[in-house]
Amino acid sequence: QVQLVESGGGLVQPGGSLRLSCAASGNAFSSYDMGWYRQAPGKQRDLVARIMRGGSLNHADSVKGRFTISRDNAKNAVYLQMNSLKPEDTAVYYCRAARIFGGDYWGKGTLVTVSS
C-alpha cells in the first residue's frame, strides 16, 4: 500500500513558477513509476509528466520546456517544477504511483490556479 500526498499548489500569476511535491509513504517507492496528471474543470484527467523507476522521463507536449519532473528515492518524493505558467495550466494536479506487477495509487490532488 502506498499513500501519496501532494503539496505546493496555489494561486500564481501568468509567467510565474510553482514547485509541486508528492510525498509517498509505504514500501518500495523506488520500484514505482511516478507521474503527475492534471484535470481542469469539465475536462478529462491528462498526463503531465512521468518519471520511470529507471529514471527515464517524458513530458506532455503542452508543458515541454516549462515543466520538469524529478524524484528523490531517498526521500520517497517526486516533484514537478513548473515555470512560465499559463492560465491554461490551471487544474487540480494529481500524483500517481504505478508498477506493472501490482499497485496503482493516486493522491487527492493539489489545486493550481494561474490568474492575474
PLY file of the C-alpha trace (Angstrom):
ply
format ascii 1.0
element vertex 116
property float x
property float y
property float z
element edge 115
property int vertex1
property int vertex2
end_header
0.00 0.00 0.00
1.25 3.47 -0.94
-0.22 6.75 0.21
0.51 9.89 -1.77
0.14 13.46 -0.53
0.57 16.39 -2.89
1.52 19.90 -1.82
2.72 23.16 -3.30
-0.32 24.28 -5.25
-1.75 27.77 -5.05
-2.50 30.95 -6.93
0.20 32.32 -9.21
0.30 35.00 -11.88
0.91 34.14 -15.53
4.62 33.71 -16.14
5.22 32.66 -12.56
6.57 29.43 -11.09
5.48 26.78 -8.64
7.04 23.58 -7.39
4.73 20.72 -6.56
5.78 17.95 -4.23
4.38 14.48 -3.73
5.33 12.63 -0.57
4.90 8.86 -0.61
4.54 6.56 2.35
4.83 2.81 2.15
7.38 0.38 0.85
9.47 0.09 -2.28
8.98 3.63 -3.58
11.88 3.18 -5.98
10.06 0.32 -7.71
7.22 2.58 -8.85
6.86 4.65 -11.96
5.72 8.08 -10.82
3.60 10.57 -12.68
1.89 13.92 -12.45
-1.54 14.31 -14.01
-3.92 17.24 -14.13
-7.62 17.76 -14.52
-9.18 21.08 -15.42
-12.88 21.75 -14.71
-15.08 19.84 -17.14
-12.14 18.07 -18.75
-10.55 14.63 -18.52
-7.50 13.88 -16.44
-4.37 14.06 -18.56
-0.76 13.04 -18.12
1.59 15.97 -17.49
4.88 14.20 -16.87
6.20 10.81 -15.87
9.44 9.51 -14.43
10.10 5.79 -14.56
11.77 3.76 -11.84
14.88 3.63 -14.01
14.94 7.42 -14.32
13.69 7.95 -17.86
11.35 10.91 -18.31
8.58 12.02 -20.55
6.61 15.25 -20.57
3.42 16.20 -22.37
3.98 18.41 -25.41
1.98 21.20 -23.78
4.50 21.51 -20.93
7.81 20.64 -22.60
10.43 23.26 -21.88
8.38 24.70 -19.00
7.79 21.81 -16.55
10.31 19.32 -15.18
9.60 16.18 -13.21
12.14 14.72 -10.80
12.27 12.20 -7.99
14.28 11.59 -4.84
14.08 7.93 -3.86
15.89 8.58 -0.59
13.08 10.93 0.43
10.24 8.94 -1.17
9.26 12.04 -3.10
8.54 13.24 -6.60
8.47 16.85 -7.72
7.12 18.94 -10.55
8.88 22.23 -11.22
6.54 24.46 -13.21
7.85 27.60 -14.88
6.32 30.12 -17.28
2.87 29.18 -16.09
-0.11 29.97 -18.28
-3.81 30.33 -17.44
-4.46 27.07 -19.30
-2.27 25.27 -16.74
-4.99 25.87 -14.16
-6.12 22.48 -12.86
-6.02 20.07 -9.99
-2.69 18.25 -10.16
-2.52 14.63 -9.06
0.39 12.38 -8.22
0.31 8.73 -9.27
2.43 5.72 -8.37
2.13 2.62 -10.53
4.03 -0.52 -11.33
3.38 -3.32 -13.81
3.43 -6.19 -11.32
0.94 -4.61 -8.94
-0.07 -1.32 -7.40
-1.70 1.79 -8.79
-2.20 4.66 -6.37
-3.37 8.26 -6.61
-3.11 11.25 -4.33
-6.03 13.57 -3.63
-4.62 16.41 -5.67
-3.48 19.98 -5.23
-5.08 22.95 -6.97
-3.00 25.23 -9.20
-4.63 28.45 -10.33
-2.86 30.70 -12.84
-4.53 34.08 -12.98
-3.76 37.76 -12.81
0 1
1 2
2 3
3 4
4 5
5 6
6 7
7 8
8 9
9 10
10 11
11 12
12 13
13 14
14 15
15 16
16 17
17 18
18 19
19 20
20 21
21 22
22 23
23 24
24 25
25 26
26 27
27 28
28 29
29 30
30 31
31 32
32 33
33 34
34 35
35 36
36 37
37 38
38 39
39 40
40 41
41 42
42 43
43 44
44 45
45 46
46 47
47 48
48 49
49 50
50 51
51 52
52 53
53 54
54 55
55 56
56 57
57 58
58 59
59 60
60 61
61 62
62 63
63 64
64 65
65 66
66 67
67 68
68 69
69 70
70 71
71 72
72 73
73 74
74 75
75 76
76 77
77 78
78 79
79 80
80 81
81 82
82 83
83 84
84 85
85 86
86 87
87 88
88 89
89 90
90 91
91 92
92 93
93 94
94 95
95 96
96 97
97 98
98 99
99 100
100 101
101 102
102 103
103 104
104 105
105 106
106 107
107 108
108 109
109 110
110 111
111 112
112 113
113 114
114 115
